[in-house]
């Protein structure tokens, strides 16, 4: 019909075989370190921008962290951002209004479904957005891909993100890290955010950090307040540490 918007529909790989009518059944696993099958092999990093995914629950501070990283790294890296929202471009609009990057360096993906669909199950729309940014800005060093708010199982496909950051916040309660889930246990970096309000919400920060380290083993944990450290210095330094060294 003229003037209507067609929804983009993408088929999942055949091996995503599911059984309860709409393609979403998995073997039951109670191991909090296990992720759902990743249908995409990691892509070679040579000749393209390094991609860091930022995920976490709704309201945990993913967009604020993305903005802080843009401020901290935008002067030294050729940087762009892709945001994900279900129906809106809210997060991209926030970043543009905040002036953390030139507006044309910020792309928005509207997932139309649960955020993990577009960062893990069918990464096409995000890959398209990244590739368009790379064409527009040759020589990009880094693309930050911010997921929409999701649950503790929402991790990025390694075909989309080379490294993953998972953000939780103290307002969710000090029980969150010990609840586990692949976001907490397997992300390359776990960020415990908003520590400046822990005393206001009754969260025991010592419990949160010790549980996080226990659940994650050797994987790093950073506790931060973007009120106290608006440039997210510790996370920015971690980002620098994982970027590949460019020849020359």
Secondary structure, DSSP 4 states (H G I P E B T S, - for coil): -TTPPPPP--PPPGGG---SSSS--------TTPPPPP-SPPPP-TTS-EEEEEEESTTSSHHHHHHHHHHHHTTTS-EEEEEEESS--HHHHHHHHHTSS-GGGEEEEE-SS-HHIIIII--HHHHHHHHHHHHHSTT--EEEEEPPS--TT----TTT-SEEEEEEEGGG-TTHHHH--HHHHHSSEEEEE-GGGHHHHT--HHHHHHHHHHHHTTSEEEE--TTT-TT-HHHHHHHHHHSPPPP-
